[in-house]
Amino acid sequence: MTPPQRRRRQPLAELPPPPPPPQPAQPPQEGEGKNPERLYIITGADGERAPVDLVTLIVACAEPPSSATPEQTAVLRMCGAPLSVAEVSAYLGLPFSVVTVLLTEMLAAELVQARAPIVRQQLPDRSLLEAVMHGLQRL
């Protein structure tokens, strides 16, 4: 026995046309969707840059002055606790080179400090390991 077939309530001619399928998102082409004029305004004339890399830690030293740009104010607010230059760049949504120029100006004005990242020793101290081992043996 076959199940009964459903009948349409409206004829096919009265149905609205189906919506067009969604277009897949195209990745932006290089230079597209970015505003190079804005980046030039942030960086200004190209001068010397501070020797910072992606893992250099940035710490705010002062409150944002009234003459600070919005980007400088954002950096000062973010860097109450140490942040790496890579994190600052990501949070601001600006390229590393632009953030480097911005931080160079802020370092010259003594608004921020740049610190080298803390490097841990590759091998633990032997005396520390022996002290831990002796402490565990006494338990």
Phi, psi and omega in degrees: 000133181262145179289153179293148180271145179280143177252145178285144178280329179245147175294159182300327184294334184269353180287141177290153180293147180294150179292151180293148180295146180294141179279137177295146181290129178271133176293143181294140177288161181298131181087346181270136179085358178248154180247095183295332178297319180297318180295324179292323179294322179294316186276329182070206180291143183282118179234206178288151179241145178291148180281075177247149175238187187296333184258003176296133181271135180247131179230132179288140180248343186216168173283155179295126177287165182293338181271001183289146176286164178301325180292318178296319178298319179296318179297316181295324179288323181289325191266031171298322171254150183302133175231145177284160179298325178297319179293319178299316179299317181292316181294324179279341182071032181242152177296156181302319182297322179291319179295324178298316178295317179299315180291328177298316177297319182289326176293320179295325179276001180058038175272332180227163173240145176253130180236144175289146179295153179285122180259125179273151178294145181287321180243136178291158179293135183297321182295325177294317179297320179293321179295319178295318180296316179295321178296320178290326180291332180285343181291000000 
